[in-house]
């Protein structure tokens, strides 16, 4: 009887540990994906701001005057 109880206890503990491991893995994966999307959105905002600032004629003329040979 004690052997069955010990085996049952070990199985329950292993199942609980597996559940915690898988839940943690899934949570970490979702967090990493969210961070990557935040980074991509941030990069898109910066690129859009850079494109908009370079399309300004005054800025282009100033840079052309500064760097012309």
DAQUIKA-V695788 format. One record per pair of residues at least 12 apart in sequence whose ideal C-beta (glycine too) atoms are under 10 Angstrom apart, sorted by the first residue. I is the first residue (numbers start at 0). J is the second residue. D is the distance in whole Angstrom. If there is no record, write none. Layout:
BEGIN
i = (I:I)
j = (J:J)
d = (D:D)
END
This chain:
BEGIN
none
END
